[in-house]
Amino acid sequence: MKKIDRPTVQKILAAADIVEVVSDFVTLRRRGANYIGLCPFHNERTPSFSVSKSKGICKCFSCGKGGSPVNFLMELENMTYQEALRYLAKKYNIEIQEHEMTEAERIEQTERESMLAVNQMAMEHFSQNLYDMADGRNIGMAYFRERGISDEMVKRFKLGYALETNDDLYSAALSKGFKEEFLIKTGLCNRNERGKIYDRFRGRVIYPVFSISGKVVAFGGRTLRSDKTMAKYVNSPESLIYSKRRELYGLSNAKQAIVRADRCILVEGYMDVISMHQSGVENVVASSGTSLTSEQVRLIHRFTDNITVIYDADPAGIKASLRSIDMLLLEGMKVKVLSLPQGEDPDSYAQSHSASEVEEYLNTNEIDFIRFKVNTLLKGAENDPLKRAGVINDIVKSISLVSDPVERNVYITECSQLLNVDDKVVSLQVNKLGQEHALRLRREEQVANGMEQIERDEKTAPATENLQQTESTQATNPVIPEMPLNNQAAAEQKDAGFLQPFERELIRLVLKYGMVKLADQIDEQNNTSWPVTVYEYINDELTEDNITFTNAIYKLAMNEVGSLFSNNWTEDKNARQTQIATEIEIERQRGIEKIRKEATNLGMIEAQEKELALQLNQRIAEKETEFAVNYVERILASSPNDQLRRLTTDLVSDRYVLSKVHTKYSKVATELDRLNEIVPRAIYELKAAIIDCEINSIRARIKADTDIEHIASLMAQINELNAIKREFARYLGERIIFPR
């Protein structure tokens, strides 16, 4: 087994554009300096998922998930760190350099990685069968050609063929070093009652099922026999890497086309998708023969609000479409329905028509869900008042699920006209059902958010060493309770809880501004000075007073930043400065050329060139500062350590950004501008909190002590500590602002 080496990792992280990566999975819209979209990690109708191009991170301010491009992929696609890096390397055409993994690293290889690897091998094996084996060519390829599928589509959808023999895939996998365990866990092979292993897919054409990121997670196999006792389709079972509720066939190939068209076309089967793509209509996905699920709808909703459902004209197809409509509306989709000509399905229609003809038929014949339901449900019920009332109630229920008030009113009007019902009656019923639905949604969200918060707390519990107080409690009520002398562990735990917000604020400054210049260190004897970064200043202050963080993950973060400062920062900074100098020199040459072309006299040239030099020097300073600000967070937000990634993302994310309008007419002092005030204050506040803990500890010892002289000594220590506190108070001012 091999692992990606560090220089390659750095290339990947440098190349990965968070907006480009997230856009592969979520439709983003520009808002100020950032981008927003619907969160892919939880169900929402109002966008709360923010992506910062400059910082290289994303975050949902509702559920809290997000991070760097690496962490985003790991969270969303359940990838490992190495898998996410390989995905990005492939996306940005970066050649991967590897080294042999140690035994410890081999042990870290996950079950999921092994299952994906065996699926990849199986897909390649089935494809090789299709092209290289006689049965593959004569049976499998002949079937695809008979169905009108081109070689290009066979390759695009990685179609294959499973030989009729019992152990063709099994034997091939073992010969390549794959374990029997993962062949069974993926469902590629089964074990019979006698313990013999056999292939699940035999004598079938194979349709690989891909995740949204392009990983093969499952297979569908269609028999070509006419034997009625044999199942027409065999599919991979649910597994660690595959949940049929969460996958849509063809989405990995269709997602960009869906965004371009701002519409998704939903069909039923594998061949429907492939034939539509072949005809040139590529914004098509399928639920693969299963009933549409809310998880699948949310996948589509990441890319568009608009969906057209193409259904078969038989009773089963109509029933499935009716069932899907409310689910689509419930997830905030704008729904159209299309019925194909009698006897046609998307596969046959796409095969016999050009892309323009398919598109024209779609645009001409798709209808909104109201008309579809009226046309479908009213058949045979026109003269039956009870059935008619049932149809009206069914349609009103669907309208109540539409979230947009303007669209809802349009549908109310259309419903009243089509069914000859007073629109006020329809409106009252829609509003009633809508309020009930909204109340139900709020309750579900509250429950879901509560569970997510519990899960996040459980995940971070080891990092915060099971602190008993929450940060909000500490910030609003920072009084340390007195503790019995004989319970030292409890005392230390409560001290850690009290210090938590102060430590968090310091580590936030380190992660967000660690490599930014804070001040100049001056050597008065030699009359020299050198820049001191935020990290150096904080580290020196803590080291001088022998202070270490009580929180384990904060300790780790501080050590990681220290390692970056010692080993990588200077080299990376110099490389960036060289790059900036090259960029600015190009701008300077262009500027001078423009000035000399447009200026009318020598004095104007000199004045404008002087102004240009000032502007470019300012640009250099801004670019260097931007690099320093983003340096730590870009690296640690992509750390292999899960807790470190989460901590960095949480602490460096800015929920609000001042708009250009807000800052147009005045200079607003940012946190970056005020670091020389904020950083020392944060250090002094932590030191003052530590002194409070020490005073409290001494008081507890005094209560338990009976030696008068020893008590007097302890009282003297308290007086000394109070004197130091008074010095801090003069600096901090009477009003103490507790960190967020």
PyMOL commands that set and color helices and strands:
alter all, ss='L'
color gray80, all
select helices_A, chain A and resi 6-15+18-23+69-77+81-91+103-108+111-132+134-146+151-156+168-175+180-185+244-246+251-261+270-279+294-301+315-330+346-351+355-365+369-377+385-400+405-419+423-460+471-476+488-513+534-544+552-598+602-636+642-652+660-663+675-704+708-732
alter helices_A, ss='H'
color red, helices_A
select strands_A, chain A and resi 2-4+29-31+34-37+49-52+57-60+66-67+98-100+160-162+189-191+197-199+204-210+216-223+233-235+264-267+284-286+306-311+334-339+367-368+517-523+528-533
alter strands_A, ss='S'
color yellow, strands_A
deselect
rebuild
show_as cartoon
